[in-house]
Amino acid sequence: MKTEQLELMTVKEAGAWASHFLKREIGASNISYLVQYGKIKKYALPAGRQGDNGSILVSIKDLKNYYNSFHGDQKSISGNIQTKILSGDCKNVLKALNTNSIDLIVTSPPYADRRKNTYGGINPDKYVEWFLPISEQLLRVLKSTGTFILNIKEKAENGERDTYVIELILALRKQGWLWTEEFIWHEKNCYPGKWPNRFRDSWERLSQFNKTKKFNMYQDEVMVPVGNWANGRLKNLSATDKTRDTSKNGSGFGKNVSNWLNRDKVYPTNVLSFATVCSNKNHSAAFPDELPEWFMKLFTKKYDWVLDPFLGSGTTVEAAQRMGRNSIGIEIMPEYVEMAKARLKPVGDYI
C-alpha cells in the first residue's frame, strides 16, 4: 500500500497500529477517547469507504505526535509542573515513591463488592486486610504536614448498612493515622429511588487523615459568600450581639454576632455540595472535578505534590495540572491509563 493511503485509518485500525507502535494493547475505545478530548483530529470517511465507530478516520501522524509527547509514564507540563501517570497495582507502585514526598493524597478506592466488572470487587470482610498494606505506603510517602482524603461509602444490604468503612477508619487509627475530620459530599443530583426501610443515598464520606496535628491548611482559599441572612440579621444588633454571648448549656462555646459586620465571605461548613455529573462518562465511578480541586485549594499551594493511587479516568491529575500542582496518578486498568493521559493538556497550553 502507498504511504498516502496509510495516513488515515479507521478507529479500529488505529488501535491496532498504536498497539504495535507502543508495544502494549491499545483498543479502539482508547483512540475514541483521544478524539473525544481533542488530542487528535477526526476526519470524515470518504464516500465508498467502509468505517467503524461512527465512521470517522484519524491521522497516524497525529497519533505519533501525541504518543511521542509522552516520555515513559511521565509528562512534563512546563518547566516547573509535572504530571506522572503510572500503570500498575498501587500496592506495588507506591513502594517506588520517595518517603515524605507528597503534600496531599486524595482518592476514591473501589468500594466493597462494587465495580466488579472493572476492578473485580473486594469482599467487605476482606476490605480492611486489602487496604492496610496500601495505606501503610501512603503513610510513608505523605509529608508530616500533608493530608490524606479518602472518599468511600458503605453499602446497604440485607436491610442494614455494612460496617467495613467504620472498621477501616479504626484500623487506620491503629496504623498511625489521625482521623482529623469527616467531610460530607452532598450529591446534589443523586438518582431517585425507593426502598422499604430507608431513603435514597445522597452523600458520601470524605474522611480526612493526617500524620500529625500540625499540617498545612489554607482556609482562606475556600471561603464562601456570607449569604443573604446577613442582610437582615446584622441590620439591627442588640447589646448582646455586640459582646461574646456564651452558650447557656455550659459547653463553653460563644459568639459575637457583630464580628460578621462588613464581611462578604465566611468559612465553609464540612458539607460539600457537588453534582455527580462529570466531564467523563466512560468510567464506572468517577468523581466530579470540583471535589479534588476544593481539597487542593484547602491543603496545597502551587507546585506542591498531589497523589491519587486509584486514578481511574484521571480527574485528580487533570485538576492538579490545571491548578499548577505537581501530581502522580496510579491506575491498574490500562484502558483508564490511556483515558487519563488523553485528558491532559499539551505542553504548549502552559507556556
Residue frames as qw, qx, qy, qz and C-alpha x, y, z in Angstrom:
[[0.000, 0.887, 0.461, 0.000, 0.00, 0.00, 0.00],
 [0.363, 0.586, -0.043, 0.723, 1.16, 3.53, -0.68],
 [0.302, -0.108, -0.516, 0.794, 2.19, 5.78, 2.21],
 [0.248, -0.118, -0.015, -0.961, -0.56, 8.29, 1.50],
 [0.648, -0.276, -0.564, -0.432, -3.15, 5.52, 1.81],
 [0.626, -0.263, -0.639, 0.360, -1.87, 4.74, 5.31],
 [0.094, 0.286, -0.235, 0.924, -2.07, 8.34, 6.52],
 [0.550, -0.204, 0.166, -0.793, -5.71, 7.99, 7.60],
 [0.263, -0.029, -0.964, 0.028, -7.10, 4.94, 9.40],
 [0.588, -0.548, -0.402, -0.439, -10.36, 3.92, 10.99],
 [0.459, -0.675, 0.377, -0.437, -10.50, 3.95, 14.78],
 [0.965, -0.169, 0.193, -0.057, -10.19, 0.17, 14.91],
 [0.803, 0.445, -0.112, 0.380, -7.22, 0.19, 12.55],
 [0.074, 0.782, -0.329, 0.524, -5.61, 2.98, 14.57],
 [0.732, -0.551, 0.299, -0.267, -5.95, 0.90, 17.73],
 [0.972, 0.064, 0.107, 0.198, -4.07, -1.96, 16.08],
 [0.535, 0.654, -0.174, 0.506, -1.41, 0.44, 14.80],
 [0.249, -0.779, 0.324, -0.475, -0.98, 2.05, 18.23],
 [0.909, -0.359, 0.197, -0.080, -0.68, -1.38, 19.90],
 [0.877, 0.265, 0.006, 0.402, 2.23, -2.19, 17.58],
 [0.270, 0.761, -0.162, 0.568, 3.78, 1.27, 17.97],
 [0.374, -0.697, 0.352, -0.500, 3.62, 1.29, 21.79],
 [0.444, 0.188, -0.866, 0.129, 4.11, -2.47, 22.24],
 [0.134, 0.156, 0.796, -0.570, 1.07, -2.73, 24.51],
 [0.101, 0.515, 0.828, 0.196, -2.64, -3.28, 23.97],
 [0.127, 0.257, 0.075, -0.955, -4.50, -0.18, 22.75],
 [0.306, 0.468, 0.829, -0.012, -8.15, -0.67, 21.97],
 [0.133, 0.537, 0.484, 0.678, -10.41, 1.26, 19.65],
 [0.341, -0.851, -0.398, -0.012, -12.02, 2.88, 22.69],
 [0.544, -0.512, 0.012, 0.664, -8.64, 4.41, 23.63],
 [0.289, 0.157, 0.419, 0.846, -8.44, 6.06, 20.22],
 [0.145, -0.723, -0.556, -0.383, -12.01, 7.29, 20.65],
 [0.463, -0.752, -0.273, 0.383, -11.00, 8.96, 23.95],
 [0.433, -0.238, 0.215, 0.843, -8.24, 10.87, 22.13],
 [0.050, 0.430, 0.538, 0.724, -10.77, 12.13, 19.62],
 [0.344, -0.759, -0.548, -0.070, -13.31, 12.92, 22.34],
 [0.465, -0.746, -0.129, 0.458, -10.85, 15.05, 24.32],
 [0.344, 0.937, -0.031, -0.054, -9.48, 16.80, 21.24],
 [0.550, -0.584, 0.488, 0.343, -6.00, 15.27, 21.37],
 [0.298, -0.064, 0.734, 0.607, -6.17, 14.14, 17.75],
 [0.413, 0.281, -0.148, -0.853, -8.33, 15.32, 14.87],
 [0.574, 0.262, 0.772, -0.076, -11.11, 13.32, 13.29],
 [0.131, 0.291, -0.530, -0.786, -11.71, 13.18, 9.56],
 [0.752, 0.266, 0.185, -0.574, -14.85, 12.34, 7.62],
 [0.619, -0.026, 0.762, 0.189, -15.00, 8.98, 5.91],
 [0.169, 0.318, -0.520, -0.775, -14.71, 9.27, 2.12],
 [0.788, 0.227, 0.063, -0.568, -17.65, 8.06, 0.09],
 [0.839, 0.321, -0.413, -0.152, -17.43, 4.37, -0.61],
 [0.342, 0.358, -0.772, 0.399, -15.05, 3.51, 2.20],
 [0.719, -0.496, -0.457, -0.170, -16.36, 1.30, 4.98],
 [0.081, 0.555, -0.505, 0.657, -15.57, 2.50, 8.51],
 [0.566, -0.376, -0.708, 0.191, -16.27, 1.84, 12.15],
 [0.369, -0.466, -0.451, 0.666, -17.07, 3.66, 15.38],
 [0.119, 0.813, 0.255, -0.509, -19.20, 6.41, 13.93],
 [0.684, 0.565, 0.308, 0.343, -17.47, 6.25, 10.54],
 [0.022, -0.977, 0.201, 0.074, -14.54, 8.57, 11.21],
 [0.837, 0.303, -0.195, 0.412, -10.86, 8.45, 10.34],
 [0.445, -0.862, 0.130, 0.204, -7.82, 9.55, 12.33],
 [0.486, 0.784, -0.369, 0.111, -4.34, 10.58, 11.23],
 [0.912, -0.135, -0.204, 0.331, -1.39, 8.34, 12.04],
 [0.391, 0.461, -0.204, 0.770, 0.78, 11.47, 12.09],
 [0.411, -0.645, 0.077, -0.639, -1.43, 12.92, 14.84],
 [0.918, -0.375, -0.113, -0.067, -1.17, 9.69, 16.82],
 [0.777, 0.169, -0.233, 0.560, 2.63, 9.63, 16.50],
 [0.107, 0.565, -0.185, 0.797, 2.89, 13.22, 17.68],
 [0.639, -0.594, 0.004, -0.488, 0.60, 12.53, 20.62],
 [0.951, -0.272, -0.108, 0.101, 2.34, 9.37, 21.84],
 [0.675, 0.296, -0.204, 0.644, 5.80, 10.87, 21.30],
 [0.131, -0.720, 0.124, -0.670, 4.86, 13.76, 23.60],
 [0.804, -0.552, 0.110, -0.190, 4.92, 11.26, 26.49],
 [0.330, 0.579, -0.715, 0.213, 8.25, 10.10, 27.87],
 [0.231, -0.030, -0.924, 0.302, 7.57, 6.79, 29.55],
 [0.268, -0.645, -0.715, 0.036, 4.93, 7.34, 32.22],
 [0.267, -0.608, -0.234, 0.710, 5.95, 10.93, 32.92],
 [0.330, 0.701, 0.380, 0.505, 4.81, 14.05, 31.10],
 [0.316, -0.302, -0.201, 0.877, 6.35, 17.44, 31.83],
 [0.171, 0.825, 0.538, -0.007, 3.71, 20.15, 31.58],
 [0.176, 0.957, -0.098, 0.210, 6.03, 23.14, 31.88],
 [0.408, 0.551, -0.562, 0.462, 9.42, 23.97, 33.29],
 [0.180, -0.359, 0.631, -0.664, 8.05, 23.56, 36.82],
 [0.740, -0.030, 0.334, -0.582, 4.86, 21.46, 36.78],
 [0.166, 0.237, -0.932, -0.218, 4.94, 17.69, 36.28],
 [0.816, -0.030, 0.169, -0.553, 2.20, 15.10, 35.87],
 [0.064, 0.326, -0.940, -0.080, 3.09, 11.42, 36.22],
 [0.854, 0.001, 0.023, -0.520, 0.68, 8.64, 35.32],
 [0.054, -0.412, 0.909, -0.044, 1.95, 5.25, 36.47],
 [0.796, 0.015, -0.378, -0.473, 0.43, 1.96, 35.37],
 [0.462, 0.124, -0.846, 0.235, 0.13, -0.92, 37.83],
 [0.604, -0.595, -0.531, -0.001, -1.17, -2.04, 41.21],
 [0.077, -0.854, 0.187, -0.480, -0.69, 0.86, 43.63],
 [0.831, -0.543, 0.122, -0.010, 0.27, -1.55, 46.42],
 [0.846, -0.010, 0.185, 0.500, 3.45, -2.26, 44.45],
 [0.412, 0.675, 0.129, 0.599, 3.94, 1.02, 42.57],
 [0.337, -0.914, -0.011, -0.225, 3.81, 3.10, 45.77],
 [0.834, -0.428, 0.097, 0.335, 6.95, 1.38, 47.03],
 [0.648, 0.288, 0.175, 0.683, 8.96, 3.21, 44.37],
 [0.011, -0.881, -0.136, -0.453, 7.88, 6.69, 45.56],
 [0.342, 0.356, -0.497, 0.713, 10.11, 8.69, 47.86],
 [0.410, -0.529, -0.651, 0.359, 9.38, 8.84, 51.58],
 [0.153, -0.709, -0.291, 0.624, 7.84, 12.13, 52.81],
 [0.252, -0.039, 0.484, 0.837, 7.39, 13.42, 49.25],
 [0.088, -0.522, -0.688, -0.497, 3.62, 14.02, 48.92],
 [0.083, -0.098, 0.284, -0.950, 1.63, 17.02, 50.18],
 [0.628, 0.106, 0.265, -0.724, -1.91, 15.74, 49.51],
 [0.021, 0.044, 0.973, 0.227, -3.44, 12.34, 48.82],
 [0.561, 0.235, 0.249, -0.754, -7.00, 12.44, 47.50],
 [0.201, 0.148, -0.901, -0.354, -8.54, 9.25, 46.19],
 [0.765, -0.010, 0.192, -0.615, -11.60, 7.05, 45.90],
 [0.090, -0.266, 0.953, 0.117, -10.71, 3.34, 46.05],
 [0.478, -0.172, -0.721, -0.471, -13.08, 0.64, 44.79],
 [0.571, -0.336, 0.344, -0.665, -15.90, 0.24, 47.28],
 [0.326, -0.138, 0.924, -0.144, -16.54, -3.23, 48.72],
 [0.425, 0.353, 0.833, 0.026, -18.39, -5.53, 46.31],
 [0.381, 0.831, 0.164, -0.371, -18.66, -2.72, 43.78],
 [0.338, 0.780, -0.422, -0.316, -17.23, -2.24, 40.25],
 [0.789, -0.173, 0.586, 0.064, -16.73, -5.99, 39.82],
 [0.769, 0.578, 0.240, 0.128, -16.60, -5.64, 36.04],
 [0.355, 0.863, -0.232, 0.275, -13.72, -3.16, 36.20],
 [0.033, -0.679, 0.620, -0.391, -11.85, -3.77, 39.48],
 [0.479, 0.064, -0.872, 0.074, -13.04, -7.24, 40.48],
 [0.626, -0.606, -0.159, -0.464, -14.73, -6.16, 43.71],
 [0.236, 0.298, -0.767, 0.516, -13.43, -6.64, 47.25],
 [0.541, -0.490, -0.679, -0.072, -15.44, -8.56, 49.83],
 [0.299, -0.821, 0.061, -0.482, -16.41, -6.35, 52.81],
 [0.860, -0.505, 0.056, 0.044, -14.96, -8.90, 55.22],
 [0.818, 0.017, 0.125, 0.561, -11.59, -8.65, 53.43],
 [0.271, 0.892, 0.122, 0.341, -11.61, -4.91, 52.75],
 [0.379, -0.893, 0.244, -0.011, -9.53, -3.75, 55.75],
 [0.791, -0.272, 0.449, 0.313, -6.99, -6.51, 55.16],
 [0.646, 0.520, 0.350, 0.435, -6.77, -5.49, 51.49],
 [0.141, 0.935, 0.082, 0.314, -6.42, -1.75, 52.14],
 [0.573, -0.795, 0.119, 0.159, -3.95, -1.62, 55.06],
 [0.734, -0.109, 0.313, 0.593, -0.82, -2.53, 53.01],
 [0.336, 0.656, 0.316, 0.597, -1.75, 0.33, 50.66],
 [0.266, -0.929, -0.098, -0.236, -2.37, 2.83, 53.46],
 [0.757, -0.503, 0.115, 0.401, 0.94, 1.80, 55.03],
 [0.578, 0.191, 0.303, 0.733, 2.70, 3.03, 51.90],
 [0.021, 0.819, 0.295, 0.492, 0.54, 6.17, 51.83],
 [0.559, -0.821, -0.059, 0.100, 1.60, 6.90, 55.40],
 [0.731, -0.249, 0.219, 0.597, 5.23, 6.56, 54.35],
 [0.436, 0.364, 0.357, 0.742, 5.11, 8.81, 51.27],
 [0.123, -0.888, -0.330, -0.295, 2.96, 11.58, 52.84],
 [0.269, 0.448, -0.362, 0.772, 4.81, 14.52, 54.40],
 [0.255, -0.321, -0.716, 0.565, 4.28, 15.21, 58.10],
 [0.152, 0.332, 0.155, -0.918, 2.48, 18.41, 57.04],
 [0.250, 0.005, -0.697, -0.672, 0.37, 16.59, 54.44],
 [0.596, 0.094, 0.420, -0.678, -3.24, 15.38, 54.33],
 [0.009, -0.030, -0.953, -0.301, -4.97, 12.21, 53.12],
 [0.562, 0.159, 0.153, -0.797, -8.58, 12.48, 51.88],
 [0.095, 0.021, 0.986, 0.134, -10.42, 9.17, 51.49],
 [0.573, 0.091, -0.109, -0.807, -13.70, 9.13, 49.54],
 [0.205, -0.015, -0.978, -0.038, -15.64, 6.00, 50.47],
 [0.589, -0.157, 0.116, -0.785, -19.18, 4.92, 51.37],
 [0.253, -0.033, 0.951, -0.175, -20.55, 1.78, 52.95],
 [0.386, -0.119, -0.639, -0.655, -23.35, -0.02, 51.14],
 [0.605, -0.096, 0.460, -0.643, -26.69, -1.23, 52.45],
 [0.503, 0.140, -0.794, -0.311, -27.52, -4.91, 52.07],
 [0.479, -0.285, -0.827, 0.068, -29.97, -7.30, 53.68],
 [0.379, -0.797, -0.429, -0.192, -31.68, -4.46, 55.48],
 [0.508, -0.812, -0.001, 0.286, -28.68, -2.81, 57.15],
 [0.283, 0.894, -0.346, 0.031, -25.52, -0.82, 56.46],
 [0.884, 0.108, -0.295, 0.346, -22.20, -2.61, 56.22],
 [0.496, -0.855, 0.050, 0.140, -19.59, -1.71, 58.85],
 [0.846, 0.115, 0.080, 0.515, -16.43, -2.12, 56.79],
 [0.259, 0.745, -0.029, 0.614, -15.84, 1.64, 56.46],
 [0.511, -0.790, 0.150, -0.302, -16.05, 2.14, 60.22],
 [0.924, -0.272, 0.155, 0.217, -13.75, -0.83, 60.74],
 [0.685, 0.450, 0.039, 0.572, -11.31, 0.66, 58.22],
 [0.049, -0.854, 0.104, -0.507, -11.26, 4.03, 59.98],
 [0.725, -0.647, 0.208, -0.111, -10.49, 2.33, 63.31],
 [0.921, 0.007, 0.159, 0.356, -7.78, 0.23, 61.68],
 [0.464, 0.681, -0.019, 0.566, -6.19, 3.30, 60.08],
 [0.346, -0.851, 0.190, -0.348, -6.01, 4.96, 63.51],
 [0.873, -0.405, 0.252, 0.102, -4.20, 1.90, 64.88],
 [0.810, 0.357, 0.119, 0.450, -1.84, 2.10, 61.91],
 [0.482, -0.260, -0.064, 0.834, -0.76, 5.58, 62.97],
 [0.058, 0.472, 0.394, 0.787, -3.16, 7.89, 61.17],
 [0.074, 0.292, 0.489, -0.819, -5.02, 10.70, 62.91],
 [0.087, 0.584, 0.739, 0.325, -8.69, 10.83, 61.90],
 [0.172, -0.099, -0.158, 0.967, -8.84, 14.61, 61.87],
 [0.394, 0.295, 0.108, -0.864, -12.14, 15.42, 60.18],
 [0.358, 0.330, 0.863, 0.135, -15.11, 13.96, 58.33],
 [0.246, 0.280, -0.211, -0.904, -16.37, 15.93, 55.35],
 [0.548, 0.399, 0.712, -0.183, -19.66, 15.03, 53.71],
 [0.003, 0.104, -0.584, -0.805, -20.04, 15.10, 49.94],
 [0.482, 0.464, 0.523, -0.527, -23.68, 16.01, 49.31],
 [0.252, 0.094, 0.757, 0.595, -24.56, 14.72, 45.86],
 [0.286, 0.317, 0.134, -0.894, -26.92, 17.38, 44.55],
 [0.637, 0.282, -0.339, -0.633, -28.24, 15.25, 41.70],
 [0.268, -0.180, 0.939, -0.116, -28.46, 11.78, 43.24],
 [0.310, -0.106, -0.789, -0.519, -30.60, 9.23, 41.44],
 [0.629, -0.243, 0.152, -0.723, -34.20, 8.85, 42.62],
 [0.459, 0.051, -0.887, -0.020, -35.27, 5.58, 44.21],
 [0.657, -0.433, 0.124, -0.604, -37.37, 3.90, 46.87],
 [0.403, 0.144, -0.881, 0.203, -36.54, 1.20, 49.42],
 [0.583, -0.552, -0.546, -0.238, -38.82, -0.31, 52.08],
 [0.674, -0.606, -0.297, 0.301, -36.61, 0.61, 55.03],
 [0.431, -0.471, 0.075, 0.766, -34.53, 3.67, 54.00],
 [0.378, 0.873, 0.090, -0.295, -34.29, 6.66, 51.68],
 [0.780, 0.553, -0.024, 0.291, -32.01, 7.16, 48.70],
 [0.671, -0.348, 0.013, 0.654, -28.31, 7.87, 49.21],
 [0.304, 0.911, 0.119, 0.253, -27.32, 11.48, 48.58],
 [0.183, -0.897, 0.390, -0.098, -24.00, 11.69, 50.44],
 [0.898, 0.152, -0.314, 0.269, -20.60, 10.05, 50.66],
 [0.643, -0.699, 0.025, 0.312, -17.80, 10.19, 53.19],
 [0.516, 0.705, -0.250, 0.418, -14.67, 12.29, 52.67],
 [0.763, -0.613, -0.091, 0.185, -12.55, 11.27, 55.64],
 [0.261, 0.853, -0.343, 0.293, -9.52, 13.39, 56.43],
 [0.897, -0.348, -0.069, 0.263, -6.43, 11.71, 57.88],
 [0.180, 0.892, -0.344, 0.230, -3.12, 13.27, 58.95],
 [0.755, 0.117, -0.516, 0.388, 0.20, 12.12, 60.36],
 [0.326, -0.133, -0.466, 0.812, 0.43, 14.95, 62.90],
 [0.013, -0.779, -0.558, 0.285, -1.83, 17.60, 64.41],
 [0.018, -0.754, 0.151, 0.639, 0.15, 20.33, 62.66],
 [0.554, 0.266, 0.655, 0.439, -0.50, 20.17, 58.94],
 [0.052, -0.093, 0.279, 0.954, -0.76, 22.69, 56.10],
 [0.119, 0.645, 0.755, -0.018, -4.24, 24.16, 55.74],
 [0.116, -0.009, 0.166, 0.979, -5.15, 27.30, 53.80],
 [0.133, 0.551, 0.773, -0.286, -8.68, 28.04, 54.94],
 [0.159, 0.624, 0.031, -0.765, -8.93, 31.46, 53.28],
 [0.041, 0.227, -0.736, -0.637, -8.69, 29.76, 49.88],
 [0.143, -0.316, -0.900, -0.263, -12.10, 28.12, 50.26],
 [0.125, 0.323, 0.463, -0.816, -14.13, 30.92, 51.82],
 [0.098, 0.501, 0.781, 0.359, -17.70, 31.34, 50.58],
 [0.133, -0.480, -0.148, -0.855, -20.11, 34.32, 50.31],
 [0.109, -0.071, 0.669, -0.732, -21.61, 35.25, 53.66],
 [0.051, -0.415, -0.898, -0.135, -25.15, 34.76, 52.36],
 [0.177, -0.564, -0.337, -0.733, -28.41, 36.72, 52.38],
 [0.575, -0.595, -0.542, 0.150, -29.02, 36.02, 56.06],
 [0.462, -0.205, -0.210, 0.837, -26.61, 38.81, 56.95],
 [0.004, 0.415, 0.300, 0.859, -28.78, 41.48, 55.31],
 [0.523, -0.639, -0.308, -0.473, -31.49, 41.18, 57.94],
 [0.795, -0.427, -0.356, 0.245, -29.70, 39.65, 60.93],
 [0.574, -0.131, -0.133, 0.798, -26.92, 42.26, 61.08],
 [0.065, 0.655, 0.301, 0.690, -29.13, 45.27, 60.40],
 [0.399, -0.714, 0.111, -0.564, -30.19, 45.96, 63.98],
 [0.600, 0.098, -0.713, 0.349, -27.84, 44.44, 66.58],
 [0.615, -0.739, -0.212, -0.175, -28.81, 44.14, 70.24],
 [0.242, -0.819, 0.481, -0.200, -26.45, 44.77, 73.13],
 [0.840, -0.234, 0.489, -0.008, -25.97, 41.01, 73.47],
 [0.826, 0.521, 0.139, 0.164, -24.99, 40.77, 69.79],
 [0.287, 0.876, -0.270, 0.279, -22.10, 43.18, 70.38],
 [0.315, -0.633, 0.667, -0.233, -20.37, 41.08, 73.07],
 [0.321, 0.177, -0.927, -0.080, -19.37, 37.45, 73.37],
 [0.741, -0.217, 0.107, -0.627, -22.54, 35.58, 74.28],
 [0.014, -0.302, 0.948, -0.098, -21.58, 32.31, 75.95],
 [0.554, -0.176, -0.700, -0.415, -23.83, 29.31, 75.39],
 [0.568, -0.450, 0.272, -0.633, -26.25, 28.62, 78.23],
 [0.962, -0.072, -0.205, -0.165, -25.73, 24.83, 78.05],
 [0.625, -0.681, 0.372, 0.085, -22.27, 25.05, 79.62],
 [0.903, 0.323, 0.129, 0.253, -20.40, 23.90, 76.50],
 [0.501, -0.506, 0.178, 0.680, -18.05, 26.87, 76.62],
 [0.364, 0.353, 0.524, 0.685, -18.95, 27.93, 73.08],
 [0.028, 0.741, 0.330, -0.584, -19.98, 31.51, 72.43],
 [0.455, 0.482, 0.453, 0.595, -20.45, 34.04, 69.66],
 [0.056, -0.583, -0.109, 0.803, -20.20, 37.75, 68.98],
 [0.539, 0.634, 0.548, 0.088, -22.59, 38.47, 66.12],
 [0.124, 0.954, -0.055, -0.269, -21.05, 41.89, 65.50],
 [0.468, -0.444, 0.617, 0.452, -17.88, 40.17, 64.27],
 [0.515, 0.337, 0.712, 0.339, -19.71, 39.48, 60.98],
 [0.203, 0.900, 0.177, -0.344, -20.31, 43.15, 60.19],
 [0.246, 0.841, -0.355, -0.325, -18.78, 44.34, 56.90],
 [0.374, -0.295, 0.849, 0.229, -17.78, 40.81, 55.87],
 [0.671, 0.379, -0.238, -0.591, -18.66, 39.44, 52.46],
 [0.711, 0.221, -0.663, -0.074, -17.09, 35.99, 52.94],
 [0.668, -0.509, 0.420, -0.344, -17.09, 33.33, 55.66],
 [0.053, -0.353, 0.931, 0.073, -15.50, 29.92, 56.18],
 [0.648, -0.028, -0.542, -0.534, -17.49, 26.97, 54.78],
 [0.804, -0.318, 0.353, -0.357, -19.02, 24.04, 56.63],
 [0.250, -0.358, 0.884, 0.168, -17.79, 20.47, 56.33],
 [0.623, 0.433, 0.642, -0.106, -20.68, 19.62, 53.98],
 [0.052, -0.394, 0.510, 0.763, -19.64, 19.99, 50.32],
 [0.650, 0.507, 0.461, -0.328, -22.35, 20.04, 47.65],
 [0.045, 0.444, -0.657, -0.608, -21.16, 18.82, 44.25],
 [0.835, 0.295, -0.011, -0.464, -23.14, 17.22, 41.45],
 [0.760, -0.188, 0.603, 0.153, -22.15, 13.69, 40.47],
 [0.708, 0.684, 0.158, 0.078, -22.13, 14.66, 36.78],
 [0.442, -0.623, 0.385, 0.518, -18.56, 14.92, 35.49],
 [0.349, 0.671, -0.391, -0.524, -16.88, 15.55, 32.16],
 [0.175, 0.303, -0.913, -0.209, -16.01, 11.88, 31.72],
 [0.805, -0.036, 0.108, -0.582, -18.79, 9.35, 31.16],
 [0.765, 0.326, -0.545, -0.105, -16.55, 6.36, 30.38],
 [0.226, 0.254, -0.816, 0.467, -15.53, 5.40, 33.93],
 [0.491, -0.438, -0.737, -0.153, -17.77, 3.47, 36.30],
 [0.517, -0.707, -0.412, 0.253, -17.11, 5.63, 39.40],
 [0.419, 0.327, -0.043, 0.846, -15.56, 8.98, 38.51],
 [0.205, -0.722, -0.468, 0.466, -15.99, 11.87, 40.94],
 [0.295, 0.919, 0.223, 0.138, -16.52, 15.49, 39.81],
 [0.550, 0.468, -0.170, 0.670, -13.62, 17.83, 39.07],
 [0.237, -0.776, 0.082, -0.579, -14.73, 20.20, 41.85],
 [0.858, -0.506, -0.083, -0.029, -14.04, 17.63, 44.56],
 [0.804, -0.090, -0.052, 0.585, -10.23, 17.27, 44.21],
 [0.255, 0.619, 0.047, 0.741, -9.99, 20.97, 43.27],
 [0.464, -0.794, -0.073, -0.386, -11.56, 22.01, 46.58],
 [0.851, -0.485, 0.022, 0.199, -9.15, 19.94, 48.66],
 [0.687, 0.246, 0.037, 0.682, -6.15, 21.14, 46.63],
 [0.007, -0.757, -0.032, -0.653, -7.14, 24.72, 47.43],
 [0.652, -0.715, -0.012, -0.250, -7.52, 23.88, 51.11],
 [0.848, -0.458, 0.206, 0.167, -4.39, 21.79, 51.66],
 [0.748, 0.047, 0.287, 0.596, -1.84, 22.70, 48.97],
 [0.066, 0.823, -0.126, -0.550, -0.08, 25.57, 47.25],
 [0.696, 0.678, -0.194, -0.135, 1.19, 25.82, 43.70],
 [0.415, 0.587, -0.688, 0.099, 3.99, 23.33, 42.91],
 [0.541, -0.318, 0.686, -0.367, 3.02, 21.01, 45.81],
 [0.222, 0.158, -0.919, -0.284, 2.72, 17.29, 45.04],
 [0.721, -0.001, 0.243, -0.649, -0.70, 15.59, 44.84],
 [0.031, 0.188, -0.972, -0.139, -1.16, 11.80, 44.70],
 [0.789, 0.052, 0.110, -0.602, -4.13, 9.67, 43.64],
 [0.231, -0.321, 0.915, 0.078, -3.30, 5.95, 43.98],
 [0.412, 0.402, 0.818, 0.010, -6.65, 4.95, 42.39],
 [0.040, -0.285, 0.235, 0.928, -6.57, 7.38, 39.49],
 [0.501, 0.563, 0.622, -0.211, -9.39, 5.97, 37.37],
 [0.536, 0.701, 0.370, 0.292, -10.08, 8.24, 34.41],
 [0.545, 0.197, -0.031, 0.814, -7.67, 10.95, 35.60],
 [0.169, -0.890, -0.330, -0.264, -9.86, 13.55, 37.30],
 [0.582, -0.747, -0.032, 0.320, -7.34, 14.27, 40.07],
 [0.586, -0.195, 0.302, 0.726, -4.25, 14.75, 37.88],
 [0.237, 0.599, 0.454, 0.615, -6.19, 16.84, 35.37],
 [0.297, -0.916, -0.245, -0.113, -7.36, 19.13, 38.17],
 [0.644, -0.583, 0.107, 0.483, -3.85, 19.31, 39.63],
 [0.531, 0.174, 0.387, 0.733, -2.39, 20.21, 36.25],
 [0.045, 0.771, 0.404, 0.491, -4.95, 22.95, 35.77],
 [0.437, -0.890, -0.114, -0.056, -4.21, 24.37, 39.24],
 [0.285, 0.791, -0.452, 0.296, -0.44, 24.31, 38.90],
 [0.674, -0.515, 0.498, -0.182, 0.23, 21.38, 41.22],
 [0.244, 0.393, -0.873, -0.154, 2.62, 18.52, 40.51],
 [0.810, -0.098, 0.267, -0.513, 0.82, 15.19, 40.60],
 [0.062, 0.252, -0.957, -0.130, 1.16, 11.43, 40.46],
 [0.793, 0.033, 0.095, -0.601, -1.65, 9.11, 39.47],
 [0.104, -0.247, 0.962, 0.061, -1.54, 5.32, 39.72],
 [0.760, 0.189, 0.070, -0.618, -4.03, 3.13, 37.88],
 [0.519, -0.190, 0.832, 0.048, -4.20, -0.64, 37.44],
 [0.658, 0.527, 0.534, -0.060, -6.50, -0.68, 34.38],
 [0.438, -0.081, 0.441, 0.779, -4.56, 0.00, 31.14],
 [0.138, 0.651, 0.590, 0.457, -7.68, 1.38, 29.46],
 [0.263, -0.923, -0.269, 0.078, -8.09, 4.04, 32.17],
 [0.546, -0.452, 0.207, 0.675, -4.38, 4.90, 31.98],
 [0.319, 0.240, 0.524, 0.752, -4.84, 5.84, 28.35],
 [0.098, -0.811, -0.518, -0.252, -8.04, 7.71, 29.16],
 [0.439, -0.800, -0.127, 0.388, -6.27, 9.73, 31.86],
 [0.474, -0.223, 0.350, 0.777, -3.42, 10.63, 29.52],
 [0.204, 0.515, 0.590, 0.587, -5.92, 11.80, 26.93],
 [0.212, -0.886, -0.412, -0.009, -7.37, 14.31, 29.40],
 [0.514, -0.540, 0.012, 0.666, -4.07, 16.10, 29.99],
 [0.304, 0.929, 0.009, -0.213, -3.30, 19.41, 28.30],
 [0.801, 0.394, -0.040, 0.448, -0.40, 19.61, 25.82],
 [0.586, -0.283, -0.146, 0.745, 2.80, 21.35, 26.88],
 [0.204, 0.322, 0.247, 0.891, 2.07, 24.41, 24.77],
 [0.340, -0.733, -0.461, -0.368, -1.07, 25.24, 26.76],
 [0.624, -0.719, -0.191, 0.241, 1.09, 26.05, 29.82],
 [0.594, -0.098, 0.119, 0.789, 3.89, 28.03, 28.19]]
